[in-house]
């Protein structure tokens, strides 16, 4: 079975730990790395070549939207899912405009 190589990126370390724990129960998913800001996301995307990145929308330094734009400009970009507590039409539209492949509510 081929596993979906997944990178988790969120400035809330508790969320990263919980998401990693929950995804460990999904046999098709392999969490290959964790980052804590958009800079980590861009760097780790280039280095690890994940199939999927689940990234927070709002982070200090570089947020998920800017990171998504940079990641999607890579030669073979992964799928990017924005995860956020800010779940409304405007935030979903901004995520799509940045090139995100999906948007999920953290709750």
C-alpha positions in Angstrom: 0.0 0.0 0.0 1.3 3.4 -0.9 1.0 5.9 1.9 0.2 9.6 1.6 3.4 11.4 2.7 2.0 14.2 4.9 3.6 17.3 6.4 1.8 19.1 9.3 2.5 22.8 9.8 0.9 24.9 12.7 2.3 27.3 15.3 0.1 25.6 17.9 2.3 22.6 18.9 -0.6 21.0 20.8 -2.6 20.9 17.5 0.4 19.4 15.7 0.7 16.7 18.4 -3.0 15.9 18.3 -3.2 15.9 14.5 -0.2 13.6 14.3 -1.7 11.2 16.8 -5.1 11.2 15.0 -3.5 10.6 11.6 -1.3 7.8 13.0 -4.6 5.8 13.1 -5.1 6.2 9.4 -3.1 3.5 7.6 -3.0 5.4 4.3 -1.2 8.4 5.9 2.4 8.7 6.9 3.3 12.0 8.8 6.8 12.6 7.6 7.4 15.9 9.3 6.1 18.8 11.4 6.7 22.5 11.0 5.7 25.5 13.0 5.5 28.4 10.6 5.3 29.1 6.9 9.0 29.3 6.5 9.2 25.7 7.8 6.5 24.7 5.4 8.2 26.0 2.3 11.7 24.7 3.3 10.3 21.2 4.3 8.2 21.0 1.2 11.3 21.4 -0.9 13.4 19.0 1.2 10.9 16.2 2.0 8.7 16.3 -1.1 5.4 15.4 0.7 2.3 14.4 -1.2 0.1 16.6 1.2 0.6 19.5 3.5 -1.9 20.4 6.1 -1.1 24.0 7.1 -2.6 26.5 9.5 -4.0 29.7 8.0 -2.7 32.2 10.6 0.9 31.9 11.9 3.5 34.4 13.0 6.2 35.2 10.5 4.8 33.7 7.4 1.2 32.5 7.4 -0.4 29.6 5.5 -1.6 31.7 2.6 1.8 33.1 1.7 3.4 29.7 2.3 0.8 28.0 0.0 1.5 30.5 -2.8 5.3 29.7 -2.6 4.8 26.0 -2.3 2.4 25.9 -5.3 5.1 27.7 -7.3 7.5 24.7 -6.8 8.2 22.4 -9.7 6.1 19.5 -8.4 4.0 21.0 -5.6 2.1 18.8 -3.1 -1.6 19.1 -2.4 -2.2 21.8 0.3 -5.1 21.8 2.8 -5.6 24.9 4.9 -6.8 24.2 8.4 -8.3 27.1 10.4 -10.7 28.2 13.1 -11.6 31.1 10.8 -14.2 29.2 8.7 -16.2 31.6 6.6 -16.6 32.3 2.9 -14.0 35.1 2.8 -11.2 32.9 4.4 -12.1 29.9 2.2 -12.0 32.3 -0.9 -8.5 33.6 0.1 -7.3 30.0 0.6 -8.5 29.0 -2.8 -7.0 32.1 -4.3 -3.6 31.2 -2.8 -3.8 27.8 -4.5 -5.0 25.6 -1.7 -6.6 22.4 -2.7 -8.9 22.4 0.2 -10.0 24.0 3.5 -10.9 22.3 6.8 -12.3 23.7 10.0 -10.0 22.8 12.9 -13.0 22.3 15.2 
